[in-house]
Amino acid sequence: MRRAILAALIFFVAPLCAFAQQNSAASGDATVQLLKKLVNAPGPSGFEEPVAKIMVEEMKPYAAKISYDGLGSVIATQGSSGPRIMLDAHMDELGGLIRRITPNGFLSMQMLGGWFDQALVDQRWWIIGSKGPVLAVTGIRDVHIASAEEHTKVFPRNSLYLDIGAKSADDVRAMGVEPGDPVVPDSPFEILNGSQNYLAKAWDDRIGLAVMIEVMHRLAHAAHANQVFYASTVQEEIGLRGATTASAVIKPDVAIALEVGIVKDVPGVNPEEAQEVLGGGPGVFLWDASELPNRKFVSLVKNVAAADSIPLQYDLITGYGDDSAAIQKSNGGVPTVNLVVPTRYTHSHNGIINRGDFDHMVDLVTALIEKLDAGTVANLRNFAPASE
């Protein structure tokens, strides 16, 4: 009996020790700490201030100047001459805001961004109230009283309510919650079982922000022939609004958007829907529903990746939009490209990225900006027909 108990203890304790060692090693990894800080910060569309604070803190030591557009996008600058290169990633994540307080203390929620209704039921959320964060859960019909039809039914977002343990509207207000307060998913950063895969909310687009910070660090100590404008934009998920205003301020010559990619290496995805795999390297979008990239820019990305032995994936996604769609229509027309870090389960509480893909993306973007001298940029912007 004692041997059986000892064996059981070893069975359970050994993985816990390995988990503790994993977390201890990760705590000394500056990149892990940066990613954790960014994804754990609350920042749904229109309420990006906590993320903006992190971006300013991280970029300030390496920026010649930090400014803001009229919506709250953060613009950091390196260099004072040469082509104007806009590097873009958005700060906002999918979330919601409180719409209405019911007499019995439940809350209806206005969703912000392109949520999948299947991802909303029975999830934990944080409401950012006037007295601090308030934990909430989207309720679910109890299986013991649900009809047979309900067992396979998708419940639409407008039928869902947040439960914060209140009994009345007065209870809700006593907790510091009012209509208009922002709501974000409760899904903290985790390293997935000792792998190189990281689990969290808000990879869309905190992963792009992290790439931008790392590139900025590298270029602060490297010679390049450009002015680089690092734009941390707002309100992408509700209409590319910050990219529109930030590009109007920057007036870029060319632009690179940093985003999440869509993977095929999960059950239920067919090859015509997505082409990327986790761990296969960064991706370049050849087409999406909002933007057609500059073809010469795509060729440059391919050439730079090949020259530096950086794995590169390609994708075409129909149900997708990104900041480059707004940027390319600014300043009389701007050559743009959308580079992505492959991500599982986007627009949900729990997304997964791969560390190797992130590191390769930093390598690629750094090398690409170093190639964008005046002659290269002029060629990207040249649409004159070839002479006979």
C-alpha positions in Angstrom: 0.0 0.0 0.0 2.8 2.4 1.0 4.6 1.6 -2.3 1.5 2.4 -4.3 1.1 5.7 -2.5 4.8 6.5 -3.1 4.5 5.6 -6.8 1.4 7.8 -7.1 3.2 10.7 -5.4 6.2 10.4 -7.8 3.8 10.2 -10.8 2.2 13.6 -9.8 5.2 15.4 -8.3 7.7 14.8 -11.1 5.7 16.7 -13.7 5.1 19.5 -11.2 8.9 19.8 -10.5 9.6 19.9 -14.3 6.9 22.6 -14.6 8.6 24.6 -11.9 12.0 24.3 -13.6 10.4 25.3 -16.9 8.9 28.4 -15.3 12.2 29.3 -13.5 14.1 29.1 -16.8 11.5 31.2 -18.6 11.6 33.9 -15.9 15.1 34.7 -17.0 14.2 35.0 -20.7 13.6 38.7 -21.5 11.6 37.9 -24.6 9.2 35.7 -22.6 8.8 38.4 -20.0 8.0 41.0 -22.8 5.5 38.7 -24.4 3.8 37.9 -21.1 3.6 41.6 -20.2 2.0 42.5 -23.5 -0.6 39.8 -23.8 -1.6 40.0 -20.1 -2.3 43.8 -20.4 -6.0 44.7 -21.0 -6.6 46.7 -24.1 -9.8 46.2 -26.2 -10.6 48.6 -29.0 -10.9 52.1 -27.7 -9.3 51.3 -24.3 -5.7 50.7 -25.3 -4.0 52.9 -22.7 -2.4 50.1 -20.6 -0.8 48.7 -23.7 0.3 52.1 -24.9 2.0 52.6 -21.5 4.0 49.5 -22.0 4.9 50.4 -25.6 6.2 53.9 -24.5 8.2 52.4 -21.7 9.8 49.8 -24.0 10.5 52.1 -27.0 11.5 55.3 -25.2 15.2 54.3 -24.6 15.7 53.6 -28.4 13.6 56.3 -29.9 14.6 59.8 -31.1 11.1 60.9 -30.6 7.7 59.6 -29.4 4.4 61.2 -30.5 0.8 60.4 -30.8 -2.0 60.7 -33.4 -5.4 62.1 -32.5 -6.9 58.7 -31.6 -4.1 57.5 -29.3 -1.8 55.6 -31.6 1.9 55.7 -30.4 4.5 56.7 -33.0 8.2 56.2 -32.2 10.9 57.4 -34.6 14.4 56.3 -35.4 16.6 58.2 -38.0 16.2 61.6 -39.4 16.8 61.2 -43.1 16.1 58.7 -45.9 12.9 56.9 -47.0 10.1 57.0 -44.5 9.4 53.4 -43.4 6.3 52.7 -41.4 6.3 49.6 -39.3 2.8 48.9 -38.0 1.2 46.7 -35.3 -2.1 47.3 -33.5 -2.5 47.5 -29.7 -6.2 46.6 -29.4 -7.5 43.2 -28.8 -11.0 41.7 -29.2 -13.1 42.5 -26.2 -16.4 44.1 -25.3 -18.0 46.9 -23.3 -20.9 46.8 -20.8 -24.1 47.6 -22.6 -26.9 47.3 -19.9 -27.3 46.4 -16.3 -30.4 44.3 -15.6 -32.5 44.7 -12.5 -31.3 41.4 -11.1 -27.6 42.2 -11.5 -26.7 40.6 -14.9 -24.9 42.5 -17.6 -25.3 42.5 -21.4 -22.2 43.1 -23.4 -21.5 44.8 -26.7 -18.8 42.8 -28.5 -15.8 44.7 -29.9 -14.2 43.0 -33.0 -14.9 39.9 -35.0 -15.7 37.4 -32.3 -16.8 33.8 -33.2 -20.0 33.2 -31.3 -18.9 29.7 -30.4 -16.0 31.2 -28.4 -18.1 33.3 -26.1 -20.1 30.9 -24.0 -19.0 29.9 -20.4 -15.8 32.0 -20.6 -14.2 34.2 -17.9 -13.7 37.9 -18.4 -12.4 41.0 -16.6 -14.5 44.1 -16.5 -12.3 47.2 -16.0 -14.5 49.1 -13.6 -13.9 52.4 -11.7 -12.9 50.5 -8.6 -10.6 48.0 -10.4 -11.0 44.8 -12.3 -14.2 42.8 -11.7 -14.2 39.1 -12.6 -17.2 37.9 -14.7 -18.3 34.8 -16.6 -20.6 34.5 -19.6 -23.3 32.1 -18.3 -24.5 28.9 -20.0 -27.7 27.0 -20.0 -27.6 24.1 -17.5 -27.4 20.8 -19.3 -29.9 19.3 -16.9 -32.7 21.5 -18.1 -31.5 22.1 -21.7 -33.6 20.6 -24.5 -32.1 18.0 -26.9 -32.0 20.7 -29.6 -30.0 23.0 -27.3 -27.2 20.5 -26.9 -25.9 21.2 -30.4 -27.1 24.8 -30.7 -24.8 27.8 -31.0 -26.0 30.6 -28.7 -25.8 34.0 -30.4 -23.8 36.8 -28.6 -26.9 38.9 -28.0 -28.4 36.1 -25.9 -25.4 36.0 -23.5 -25.1 37.8 -20.1 -22.2 38.4 -17.8 -22.5 37.1 -14.2 -20.4 38.9 -11.6 -22.2 37.5 -8.6 -24.5 40.5 -8.1 -28.1 40.3 -7.0 -29.2 43.7 -8.2 -28.3 46.7 -10.3 -27.2 48.4 -7.1 -24.8 45.6 -6.3 -23.3 46.0 -9.8 -22.8 49.7 -9.3 -21.3 49.2 -5.8 -18.6 47.0 -7.5 -17.7 50.0 -9.7 -19.3 48.7 -12.9 -21.3 51.0 -15.3 -22.4 50.8 -18.9 -19.5 51.6 -21.2 -16.9 49.9 -19.1 -14.4 47.8 -21.1 -14.3 43.9 -21.0 -11.4 41.7 -21.8 -10.9 37.9 -21.8 -9.4 36.3 -18.7 -6.6 34.1 -20.2 -3.1 34.7 -18.9 0.1 33.8 -20.6 1.4 30.2 -20.2 4.2 28.2 -21.8 2.5 25.2 -23.2 3.9 22.1 -21.3 7.6 22.8 -21.7 7.3 23.3 -25.5 8.3 26.3 -27.6 4.6 27.1 -28.0 3.0 29.9 -25.9 -0.6 30.1 -24.9 -2.5 33.4 -24.3 -5.1 35.8 -25.3 -4.4 38.8 -27.6 -1.6 37.5 -29.8 -3.6 39.5 -32.3 -1.7 41.8 -32.3 0.5 41.9 -29.3 2.8 39.5 -31.1 3.3 42.2 -33.8 4.0 44.8 -31.1 6.7 42.5 -29.5 8.3 42.0 -32.9 8.4 45.8 -33.4 10.1 46.3 -30.0 12.7 43.7 -30.7 13.4 45.2 -34.2 13.7 48.6 -32.7 16.3 47.4 -30.1 18.4 45.9 -32.9 18.2 48.8 -35.3 19.2 51.2 -32.5 22.7 49.8 -32.7 22.8 49.2 -36.5 23.4 51.6 -39.4 20.6 51.9 -41.8 19.6 54.4 -44.5 16.0 55.1 -43.4 13.7 56.9 -41.1 11.7 54.2 -39.3 8.3 55.1 -37.8 7.1 52.4 -35.3 3.3 52.8 -35.2 1.4 51.1 -32.4 -2.1 51.7 -33.6 -5.5 51.7 -32.0 -8.9 50.4 -33.0 -7.8 48.0 -35.7 -10.4 45.4 -34.8 -13.2 47.8 -35.4 -12.2 49.3 -38.7 -8.4 50.0 -39.1 -9.0 53.4 -37.5 -5.6 54.0 -35.9 -3.8 52.9 -39.0 -5.7 55.5 -41.0 -4.9 58.4 -38.6 -1.3 57.3 -37.9 -0.4 57.0 -41.6 -1.9 60.4 -42.2 0.6 61.7 -39.7 3.6 59.7 -40.8 3.1 60.0 -44.6 5.2 56.8 -45.3 7.0 55.9 -48.5 6.5 52.2 -47.8 5.0 50.2 -44.9 5.2 46.8 -43.3 2.2 45.6 -41.2 3.0 42.9 -38.6 0.1 40.6 -37.8 -1.0 37.0 -36.9 -1.2 34.4 -39.6 -3.8 31.6 -39.9 -2.7 27.9 -39.7 -3.8 24.7 -41.3 -2.2 22.3 -38.9 -5.2 21.8 -36.7 -8.2 19.5 -37.2 -10.9 20.8 -39.4 -9.0 23.1 -41.7 -8.7 22.2 -45.4 -5.7 23.3 -47.6 -7.7 25.9 -49.5 -8.6 27.8 -46.3 -5.0 28.3 -44.9 -1.5 27.3 -45.8 0.7 28.1 -42.7 1.9 25.7 -40.0 3.0 26.5 -36.4 6.8 26.4 -36.3 7.3 26.8 -40.1 8.6 30.3 -39.9 7.0 33.7 -40.5 4.5 34.2 -43.3 3.8 36.8 -46.0 0.3 37.3 -47.2 -0.1 37.2 -51.0 -3.7 38.3 -50.7 -6.4 38.9 -48.1 -9.9 40.3 -48.3 -8.7 43.9 -47.5 -5.3 44.3 -49.1 -3.4 43.3 -52.2 0.3 43.7 -51.4 2.9 45.4 -53.6 4.3 42.5 -55.8 7.8 43.9 -55.9 7.7 44.2 -52.1 6.7 40.6 -51.8 9.6 39.6 -54.0 12.0 41.6 -51.8 10.7 39.8 -48.8 11.3 36.4 -50.5 14.8 37.4 -51.5 15.8 38.7 -48.1 14.5 35.6 -46.4 16.3 33.3 -48.8 19.6 35.3 -48.4 19.5 35.0 -44.6 18.2 31.4 -44.6 15.0 32.5 -42.8 12.1 30.0 -43.4 9.1 31.8 -45.0 5.5 30.7 -45.5 2.9 32.1 -47.9 -0.8 32.5 -47.3 -4.0 33.8 -48.9 -7.0 34.4 -46.5 -10.5 35.4 -47.5 -12.0 36.4 -44.2 -9.2 38.7 -43.0 -8.4 42.4 -42.8 -5.4 44.3 -41.5 -3.9 47.8 -41.1 -2.0 47.6 -44.4 -5.3 48.0 -46.2 -5.7 51.5 -44.7 -2.0 52.4 -44.9 -1.7 51.6 -48.6 -4.4 54.1 -49.4 -2.7 57.0 -47.6 -0.1 59.6 -48.9 -1.2 59.1 -52.5 -0.6 55.4 -52.4 1.9 53.4 -50.3 3.6 50.0 -51.2 2.7 47.7 -48.4 3.2 44.1 -47.3 1.7 42.1 -44.4 4.1 39.9 -42.5 2.6 37.4 -40.0 3.5 35.1 -37.1 1.5 31.9 -37.5 -1.1 31.6 -34.8 -3.6 29.0 -33.7 -7.1 29.9 -32.6 -7.2 33.6 -33.4 -10.1 35.8 -32.1 -10.6 33.6 -29.1 -9.6 33.4 -25.4 -6.7 31.0 -26.1 -4.3 31.5 -29.0 -1.0 29.7 -29.5 2.2 31.0 -31.2 5.6 29.4 -31.6 8.8 31.0 -30.3 10.9 30.0 -33.3 8.4 31.7 -35.6 8.7 34.9 -33.5 12.5 34.9 -33.5 12.6 34.3 -37.2 10.1 37.2 -37.8 12.4 39.6 -35.9 15.3 38.5 -38.0 13.3 38.9 -41.2 11.9 42.4 -40.4 15.3 43.7 -39.2 17.0 42.5 -42.4 14.2 43.8 -44.6 14.4 47.4 -43.1 18.2 47.3 -43.6 17.6 46.6 -47.3 15.2 49.5 -47.8 17.6 52.2 -49.0 16.5 55.1 -51.2 17.0 53.2 -54.5 15.1 50.1 -53.3 12.2 52.2 -52.0 12.1 54.2 -55.3 11.9 50.9 -57.2 9.0 49.7 -55.1 7.2 53.0 -55.8 7.9 53.0 -59.5 4.9 52.0 -61.7 6.1 53.4 -65.0 5.8 50.9 -67.8 9.1 49.3 -68.9 10.6 51.0 -71.9 10.7 49.0 -75.1 
